[in-house]
Each structure stands twice: as structure tokens, then as C-alpha cells.
Amino acid sequence: NVDAFDAITRTGLVQNYNTAVSGGTENGRYRLSVGYLDQEGVIKNSELQKITANLNTSFKFLESKKLGLDINLLATQTNENIAPISAFVGFEGNVISQALMWNPTRPMFIPGTDSAYVESGGTTINPMTSLQYVEDKAKVTTIIASISPSYKITKDLEYRFLYSINRQIGNRKGQFNRIYNQQGIENRGAAFVGNQEQTNTQITNTLNFQKDVTSDLNVNAVIGHEWLIFDSKGSGLFGRDFPNNGLKYYDMIGVSSQADRNIFQWASPTTELQSYFGRAILNYKDKYLFTGTIRADGSTKFGENNKYGYFPSLAVAWNASNEDFFRDIAFVNNLKVRLSWGKTGNQEFPSGAALDRFTIEKFNGSDWGVRRLNWANPDLKWETSETINGGIDFTILNNRIWGS
């Protein structure tokens, strides 16, 4: 009569609170909001708490109101109790697998107590011991701030500058109690601490042009330059062999056995991305729409011979329902035919893949040496994807039926 899966799961409750205040005049506006989220996981002991604060402001200066300034700030902090269900804990330590394999004729708790039964020396793991004797916590603090001044050069032309920074600091720590009967953990215990920080910076300059050239033709165009910088680094500790003295293992990794204590630190090569871009949208009589874009993206991730990739796109659309002959078709409200073609680039692979990279390591327990991690590839280039789309959008019968 033992249901191990029922014992490790629960109905997770979610609490979500938000409040905001806003106001302003024609010269300036603001909005401040704060929020709190508390979400219980389906697996017992798992939980996510998130606190958020957001400030948005917009100001206009000069008598002409041509000078503008936008300031935005977003701060969040998440605290998470992570259930032992990821690949990190391995197959034996996955609490869901343990529950599915547990013999339903065997008790999960020591009679008369709330302590999980541990089969010392055995290969079967009681899933309740994973919840009682495994701990994994993560805390992430994120700050996203931006400042964006703008100036209306003419009624139709506006210049905008944007500087933003995304700063994220994360900490993860956990322990496996020496009582836990997983191989390598039982009668030893283990703990880890990991730290990671990432800083992303963005600088963007744009010129926006919007004008009704004639009563029938509207033009919307933008050209710009963007510069992105990505920095990421981290460090960590791991140790085994701890006493049960009431303290958390991850707070006393220094007492772990020296032979099973590891220290690591890393810093990814700084990645920079520089982009030149332009876009033009033409709208003629709200019947014929044309959009053309071009991007030139250069990334330090690529080899010296292929830093830049070039990615154009074209799109046309016909609002057929705005034609005179469609006005006689009463049951058709909207009909739009569209066709597009474009190329996009992908650089989502580890920084430094095009470089010669080395690491310093100990050999034979005491000798220091250098080992190659990566061979340089000066011809590494952008992955390019090409896409063609065609479609029809419609609404009929007084907008009661619509589709694409």
C-alpha cells in the first residue's frame, strides 16, 4: 500500500502579488512597479521565490519638446530550492526514477518517525532520502538598466542613443548528507559551491525617418549601428568527507579531505558583436506594403577571415480587401496576401572557438604543464539560414471567422 510517487509530489500553490504607481505631466512620466512570486514545485521541497522592481521614466525638455530622455531600471532576485531531478544528480539520484522503481510493499519511513528509511550499503535508494538528505539552492540577482536620450532633428527625423547594461550574479550551493546511500556519498558526504557572473553591455545609435510623402505614400525608415559586449566568468568548490556536526557542508568545504577537494575558475573570452543595419517600409494607399532590411553583423567569435556576415530580407504584402472591387463582396472583411524572403545568421556557440586556447594543469600530482583546449580556425564563419514565406490572412462574416 506504499505509493512512492504520491509521497514525493504535491499540489503546488502559487502566490503572485503586484502593485504599481504611475503619474506625470506632458514634460515627464513615471511608472514604478514591484512584484513578489512564490511558486511551489510539484516535487516536495522544490520552490521558486522571485522579487521584482521596475522603474520606467520618460522626460521631454526644451520649449519645443524636441529633446527626450528615457530611463529604465529592472531589478530581480530569484531564490530556488531545486529538486534532485536533473542530469546533474545522475540516474541513481533522480528522485522521480527512484519513486517509479520503489517496491510498493516496503515502508519509506522508519516506523513511528518522519525519518526516511535508508538501506545502508544497498543499491536501491528511497526517494524520500533524496528529499531529506539532498539540498540544492540557487540565488540569481539581475539588474538591467538603460538610458536613452533622443532629439527630433526635424518633424520627420529623430536621432536616438541607447546605452544599456545587463548585470547578473548567480550563486548555487548544495550538499549530499553522508547518510545518503548513493555510491560515493554514503559515509562520506559531498558539497559544492558555484558562482557565476555575467555582464552584457549594449550601445545603439539610430536615425528614424517617418513621413507622409504624399496623401497615398507613407515612408518609415531607420538606419543604425549597434555594439554589444559579453563578459562571463565563474568559480567553484567541491569536496567530500564531512562530519555531521549540525553545520551545512557547503559552509565548511575547508574541512573536506584534501584528496577529494576541487577548486575551479574560468573566464570566457570577451565576445563583441558590431552591427550596421537599415530598414525601409513603404505603404502605398494601405494596399501595397514593401519592407526591405539589410544587416552587416561582425563578431569576435569568428576567424579573422570571416568576421562579418551579411543578412538581407525583403517582404511584400497586398491588402486585397482595400481594392475597390472587393467592396462589393459583403462577406469578406479583410484579405491580405504576403510573401517574404530573408537570411539570418547564427553565432550561438562558445566564445573562443576560433582561437588557440590552452589551460594550465597539474600532472603526476605535482608537475605543472600546459594543455591545448582548442585549435584556432581563422575560417570559422557565420551559419546562415534562408527562409521563404508565403501566406494569406482573412476575416469573413463580420469578423466572426478568421484564419491564415
C-alpha positions in Angstrom: 0.0 0.0 0.0 3.0 2.4 -0.4 2.7 4.9 -3.2 6.2 6.4 -3.5 5.3 8.8 -6.4 2.4 10.2 -4.3 4.8 10.6 -1.3 7.3 12.8 -3.2 4.7 15.0 -5.0 2.2 17.6 -4.0 -0.2 20.1 -5.4 1.9 23.2 -5.9 0.5 26.5 -4.8 1.4 29.8 -6.5 1.2 33.2 -4.9 1.7 36.3 -7.1 1.5 39.9 -5.8 2.0 43.0 -7.9 1.5 46.7 -7.3 2.3 49.8 -9.3 2.1 53.6 -9.2 2.4 56.0 -12.1 1.9 59.6 -12.9 3.4 62.6 -14.6 2.8 65.6 -16.9 3.4 66.5 -20.5 7.0 67.1 -19.6 7.6 63.8 -17.8 6.0 60.5 -16.9 7.0 57.7 -14.5 5.9 54.2 -13.5 7.1 52.2 -10.6 6.1 48.6 -10.0 7.1 45.9 -7.6 6.1 42.2 -7.5 6.6 39.0 -5.5 6.1 35.5 -6.8 6.2 32.4 -4.6 5.7 29.1 -6.6 5.8 25.7 -5.0 7.1 22.9 -7.2 5.2 19.7 -7.9 8.1 17.8 -6.2 8.1 18.4 -2.4 10.7 20.9 -1.1 11.1 22.5 -4.5 10.2 26.2 -4.6 10.9 29.4 -6.5 10.7 32.9 -5.0 11.1 36.0 -7.1 11.2 39.6 -6.2 10.9 42.2 -8.9 11.1 46.0 -9.0 10.8 48.1 -12.2 11.1 51.8 -12.8 10.3 53.5 -16.2 10.6 57.2 -16.8 10.2 59.4 -19.8 11.0 63.2 -20.0 10.7 66.0 -22.5 13.0 69.1 -22.5 13.2 72.4 -24.2 10.3 74.6 -25.1 9.9 72.7 -28.4 9.9 69.3 -26.5 12.4 68.1 -29.1 14.9 66.7 -26.6 13.8 63.5 -24.8 15.2 61.2 -22.2 14.1 57.7 -21.2 15.5 55.9 -18.2 14.5 52.3 -17.3 15.6 50.1 -14.4 14.7 46.5 -13.7 16.0 44.6 -10.7 15.1 41.0 -9.9 16.2 38.4 -7.4 15.3 34.7 -7.5 15.8 32.1 -4.8 15.2 28.5 -5.8 15.2 25.2 -4.0 16.0 22.7 -6.8 14.6 19.2 -6.7 17.1 16.4 -7.5 15.6 15.6 -10.9 18.2 16.9 -13.3 21.0 15.1 -15.1 23.4 16.7 -12.6 22.4 14.1 -9.9 22.8 11.1 -12.3 20.4 8.2 -12.7 20.6 6.9 -9.2 20.0 10.3 -7.7 16.9 11.2 -9.8 14.1 11.2 -7.3 11.4 10.5 -10.0 13.2 7.4 -11.2 13.7 6.3 -7.6 9.9 6.6 -6.9 9.0 4.7 -10.0 11.3 1.8 -9.0 10.4 1.7 -5.3 8.9 -1.6 -4.2 5.3 -0.7 -3.0 5.4 -3.4 -0.3 8.3 -1.7 1.5 7.9 1.2 4.0 9.5 4.5 3.2 9.8 5.8 6.8 11.3 4.3 10.0 8.3 3.2 12.0 7.0 5.8 14.3 9.1 8.6 12.8 9.3 11.1 9.9 12.8 10.0 9.0 13.2 8.2 5.7 14.4 4.6 5.8 17.9 4.2 4.4 19.1 0.9 3.1 22.7 1.2 4.1 25.0 -0.5 1.6 22.2 -1.2 -0.9 21.8 -0.1 -4.4 18.1 0.9 -4.1 17.6 4.5 -3.0 14.5 5.5 -1.0 13.2 8.6 -2.9 12.3 10.2 0.4 16.0 10.2 1.4 16.7 12.3 -1.7 14.3 14.9 -0.4 15.6 14.7 3.2 19.3 14.4 2.6 20.0 16.2 -0.6 20.0 20.0 -0.8 20.4 22.2 -3.8 19.9 26.0 -3.7 20.3 28.8 -6.3 20.2 32.5 -6.0 20.3 34.9 -9.0 20.4 38.7 -8.9 19.8 40.6 -12.1 19.9 44.3 -12.8 19.0 45.7 -16.3 19.5 49.5 -16.7 19.2 51.7 -19.7 19.4 55.4 -20.6 18.2 56.7 -23.9 18.3 60.3 -24.9 16.7 61.4 -28.2 16.4 64.5 -30.3 13.9 65.5 -33.0 16.1 67.0 -35.7 13.1 67.8 -37.9 9.4 66.9 -37.7 10.2 63.7 -39.6 13.7 62.8 -38.5 14.8 61.7 -35.0 18.1 60.6 -33.5 18.2 58.2 -30.6 21.1 56.9 -28.5 20.8 53.9 -26.2 23.2 52.6 -23.5 22.1 49.6 -21.5 23.8 47.1 -19.2 22.6 43.7 -18.0 24.4 42.5 -14.9 23.7 39.1 -13.5 25.3 37.4 -10.5 24.4 33.8 -9.6 25.3 31.5 -6.7 24.5 27.8 -6.4 25.3 25.6 -3.4 24.3 22.2 -2.2 25.1 19.1 -0.2 24.6 15.3 -0.1 24.4 14.1 3.5 26.8 11.2 4.4 23.7 9.3 5.5 22.5 9.2 1.8 23.2 5.7 0.4 24.4 6.8 -3.1 27.7 5.3 -4.3 30.5 7.7 -3.5 28.3 9.6 -1.0 27.4 7.1 1.7 29.6 7.5 4.9 31.4 10.4 3.2 29.1 13.2 2.2 29.7 15.8 -0.5 29.1 19.5 -1.1 29.6 22.1 -3.8 29.5 25.9 -4.2 29.4 27.6 -7.6 29.5 31.3 -8.5 28.9 32.9 -11.9 28.7 36.5 -13.1 27.8 37.9 -16.5 27.9 41.5 -17.8 26.3 42.4 -21.2 26.6 45.9 -22.5 24.8 47.5 -25.4 25.4 50.8 -27.3 23.0 51.7 -30.1 22.7 54.7 -32.3 19.7 55.1 -34.7 18.2 57.6 -37.1 14.4 57.2 -37.6 12.6 58.8 -40.5 8.8 58.8 -40.9 7.0 60.9 -43.4 3.8 61.0 -45.5 5.4 61.8 -48.8 2.0 62.2 -50.4 -1.5 61.5 -49.3 -1.1 58.0 -50.7 2.5 57.1 -49.8 4.0 56.7 -46.3 7.7 56.0 -45.7 9.2 54.7 -42.4 12.9 54.1 -42.4 15.7 53.5 -39.8 19.5 53.2 -40.0 21.7 52.4 -37.1 24.8 51.0 -35.5 24.9 48.6 -32.6 27.8 47.4 -30.4 27.3 44.5 -27.9 29.9 43.3 -25.4 29.5 40.0 -23.5 31.6 39.0 -20.4 31.2 35.9 -18.4 33.2 34.2 -15.6 32.8 31.9 -12.7 34.4 29.8 -9.9 33.5 26.9 -7.7 34.5 24.4 -5.0 33.7 20.8 -4.5 34.6 18.5 -1.6 33.9 15.1 0.0 34.2 13.6 3.5 32.3 15.7 6.0 31.2 15.1 9.7 27.6 15.6 10.7 28.1 18.3 13.3 25.0 20.4 12.6 26.6 22.7 10.1 25.9 22.8 6.4 28.7 21.0 4.4 28.9 23.8 1.8 29.7 26.3 4.7 32.8 24.2 5.7 34.3 22.8 2.5 37.7 23.6 4.0 37.3 20.5 6.3 36.8 18.1 3.4 39.5 15.7 2.6 42.3 17.3 0.6 42.5 14.5 -1.9 38.8 14.9 -2.8 38.7 18.7 -2.8 38.5 20.5 -6.1 38.7 24.2 -7.0 37.9 25.6 -10.4 37.8 29.0 -12.0 37.1 30.1 -15.6 36.6 33.2 -17.7 35.2 33.1 -21.2 36.9 35.2 -23.8 35.1 38.5 -24.2 32.7 38.5 -27.1 31.9 41.6 -29.1 29.3 42.0 -31.7 29.1 45.0 -34.1 26.2 45.6 -36.4 25.2 48.0 -39.1 21.6 47.9 -40.1 18.9 49.6 -42.2 15.2 49.1 -42.7 12.6 50.8 -45.0 8.9 50.3 -45.0 6.7 51.7 -47.8 3.0 51.9 -47.5 1.0 52.9 -50.7 -2.7 53.6 -50.1 -2.7 51.0 -47.4 -2.9 48.4 -50.2 0.6 47.7 -51.2 3.3 47.2 -48.5 7.0 46.8 -49.0 9.7 46.1 -46.4 13.4 45.8 -47.0 16.2 45.3 -44.4 19.9 44.7 -44.5 22.2 43.8 -41.7 26.0 43.5 -41.5 27.0 41.7 -38.3 30.6 41.2 -37.2 31.5 39.0 -34.2 34.8 38.3 -32.5 33.7 34.7 -32.2 34.7 34.1 -35.8 38.0 33.7 -37.5 40.0 36.6 -38.9 38.9 35.7 -42.5 35.1 35.8 -41.8 34.3 38.3 -39.1 31.2 39.7 -40.9 28.1 38.2 -42.2 25.5 40.0 -44.4 21.8 39.3 -44.0 19.2 40.9 -46.2 15.4 40.4 -46.3 12.5 41.5 -48.4 8.8 41.4 -47.8 5.7 42.4 -49.9 2.1 42.4 -49.0 -1.2 43.2 -50.8 -4.3 44.2 -48.8 -6.7 43.0 -51.4 -9.7 43.9 -49.3 -8.8 47.6 -49.8 -9.3 47.3 -53.5 -12.5 48.9 -54.9 -13.7 45.6 -56.5 -13.6 43.9 -53.0 -16.1 46.3 -51.5 -18.8 44.6 -53.4 -18.0 41.3 -51.7 -20.0 41.7 -48.5 -19.0 38.6 -46.6 -15.2 39.3 -46.9 -13.9 41.8 -44.2 -10.2 41.5 -44.7 -7.9 39.7 -47.2 -4.2 40.0 -47.2 -1.6 38.2 -49.4 2.0 38.3 -48.4 5.4 37.0 -49.5 8.8 37.3 -47.8 12.4 36.1 -48.2 15.3 36.6 -45.8 18.6 35.4 -44.4 19.6 35.3 -40.8 22.9 34.4 -39.0 23.7 32.2 -36.1 26.7 32.6 -33.7 25.4 30.6 -30.8 28.5 28.6 -29.9 31.1 29.0 -27.2 33.3 32.1 -27.2 36.9 31.5 -28.3 36.0 28.6 -30.7 38.1 30.3 -33.4 41.2 30.8 -31.1 44.1 28.8 -29.9 43.2 28.1 -26.3 45.2 26.5 -23.5 44.8 25.5 -19.9 47.3 25.1 -17.0 47.1 21.8 -15.2 48.9 19.6 -12.7 50.4 16.4 -14.0 51.5 13.4 -11.9 50.1 15.2 -8.8 52.8 17.9 -8.6 54.1 18.9 -12.0 52.6 21.9 -13.8 52.0 21.9 -17.5 50.0 23.4 -20.4 47.4 21.5 -22.4 45.7 22.7 -25.6 42.0 23.1 -25.4 41.2 24.3 -28.9 42.9 24.7 -32.3 42.5 28.0 -34.0 40.3 28.2 -37.1 40.6 31.5 -39.0 38.0 30.4 -41.5 35.2 29.9 -39.0 32.2 31.8 -40.3 28.5 32.6 -39.6 25.9 29.9 -40.1 23.3 31.3 -42.5 19.7 30.3 -42.7 17.5 31.2 -45.7 13.7 31.4 -45.3 10.9 31.9 -47.8 7.3 32.5 -46.5 4.1 32.9 -48.3 0.7 33.4 -46.7 -2.9 34.6 -46.9 -4.7 36.2 -43.9 -8.5 36.6 -43.9 -11.5 37.5 -41.9 -15.1 36.9 -43.1 -18.7 37.1 -42.0 -18.4 40.3 -39.9 -15.1 39.1 -38.4 -16.7 36.0 -36.9 -14.3 33.7 -38.8 -10.6 34.4 -39.3 -7.6 32.4 -40.3 -4.3 32.2 -42.1 
